[in-house]
Amino acid sequence: MNKTFSTLVLFSTLFVFSACSRNPVTGKRELSLMSTEQEIAIGKESHPSVVSTMGLYDDKKLTDFINLKGKEMAKISHRPDLPYQFYIVDSPVVNAFAVPGGYVYFTRGIMAHFNNEAEFAGVLGHEIGHITARHSARQQATQMLGTIGMIGGAILVPQLGQNLEALQQGLGLFLMKYSRDHESESDKIGVEYSSKIGYDANQMANFFSTIKRISDNSGQQVPDFMSTHPDPADRNRKVKEMATAYQTQNKATYQVERERYLRMIDGILYGEDPKQGFVENDMFYHPELRFQFPVPKGWQHQNSPAQFQMAPKDGKSAMILMLAKGNSLEEASQTLVKELGLKVLESNRTTINGNPAYVLISQQQPQQQQGQPQQQQDPKTALQIGTWLIQYNNAVYALHGLSAAGNFESAYRSFRPVAENFRALTDQEKINRKPERVQIRTVSREGSFREVMGTLGMPANRVEELGVLNSLRPDDKVARGTLVKIIGR
């Protein structure tokens, strides 16, 4: 046993040494299980999935802008030879993210919330920093080693096996902290990169105030120790300190470019795009596909070009609408059962508001490893799915209701009215609904932000929302001639 263990330790040491490489940002040698070629391959493989899930936002002026600045920043980065690509995805969520190999994405939601080019440049530098510092590769290596250590400990010290679930949770918290370290490191890189191409990194710090307001207003704050990102208020303070330090050491004129940026985003889509579907008065409408169905009261929901998801706040169940694979109900049903490894408990044909339909009640079976006996699952915690396949307008839609088997009977009472009220959308007002857009206006006379918004015809109940969009508080003074954002159709 000792000899075998010694051999494993020696092999692991040799493996780790051979897999070490120098990090291009920190200059330190570290374990890397992902080559540059693999990073680029991951980006190429991931991109079609990102596009199909979120869609690309069609705005040539903005796309040209992010590519111009992205390539300018890539040249001064620690890894200028990567094939960087920059995209705006069609999502109202305020977010930006990067994929290994040089793929950087901004949502139209975050582009609408930037108030100058310097804010954008800071976030751009942050995302490129994730790529140049090889954070995905480092996370993969840490996760693998942590998992090996956890499993190895359970084998060598049998008592640990009884606490494997707790160990997994502990590992997860450790990885969250490791991810926060990555975010902090990328903030530092963002300050450096945005400053090097001439922008004031203090504006990057200010954007974290916008993020904090969005987080606070959503009512879904996550405790810092359970979050993969550091607290926005803390990031604001630290980024300002880093920006001040950088500018003290590197004297120059750093640009903000507020007016030019605002002119550029004039007319950008804001919020949900109605043609992709929208929720109003507890009903989901899809104007292009011409259908509607109810959303249970109090349920949260999220829409994308690929699917619509909704769930109660207790998280014990969920429903997902998506296109089914297949040209008929039979083909869609067979494909679904095969691809998801389902055990069908009940099935029957029916019609839903004149549309042919097929109803399946099934459970997902645990995957069987080759050469291993079939795993047994707790019948109460097994995933149970109620699926309504509905043939409508030359397509088959799948509406899935999911919950643990033990809760399924109760959840089914919420699922069924949703599915059975799937119907054609004929209301012309809903079909012809226009999207909201950001519109840039010039303030005609000085006043508080609240007063300015009232003068521009904005309702009082949207002042905080507009304040977040403009990075202004209701009582902030706004000078005559200032450009501000309003929302209109």
ABEGO torsion letter per residue (X at the ends): XAAAAAAAAAAAAAAAAAABBBBAAAGBBBBBABBAAAAAAAAAAAAAAAAAAAEBBBBAAAAAAAAAAAAAAAAABABAABBBBBBBBBBABBBBBBBBGGBBBBBAAAAAABABAAAAAAAAAAAAAAAAAGAAAAAAAAAAAAAAAAAAAAAABAAAAAAAAAAAAAAAAAAAAAAAAAAAAAAAAAAAAAAAAGBBAAAAAAAAAAAAAAAAAAGABBBAAABABBBAAAAAAAAAAAAAAAAAABBBBBBAGAAAAAAAABGBBBEBBAAAEBBBGGBBBBAAAGBBBBBBBGBBBBBBAABBBBBBAAGABBBBBBBBBEABAAAAAAAAAAAAGBBBABBBBBBBGGBBBBBBBBBBBBBBBBGBBBBBBBAAABBBBBBBBBBBGGBBBBBBBBBBAAAAAAAAAAAAAAAAABBBBABAAAAABBBBBBBBBBBABBEBAAAAAAAAGBBAAAAAAAAAAAGBBAABBBBBGBBBBBBBX
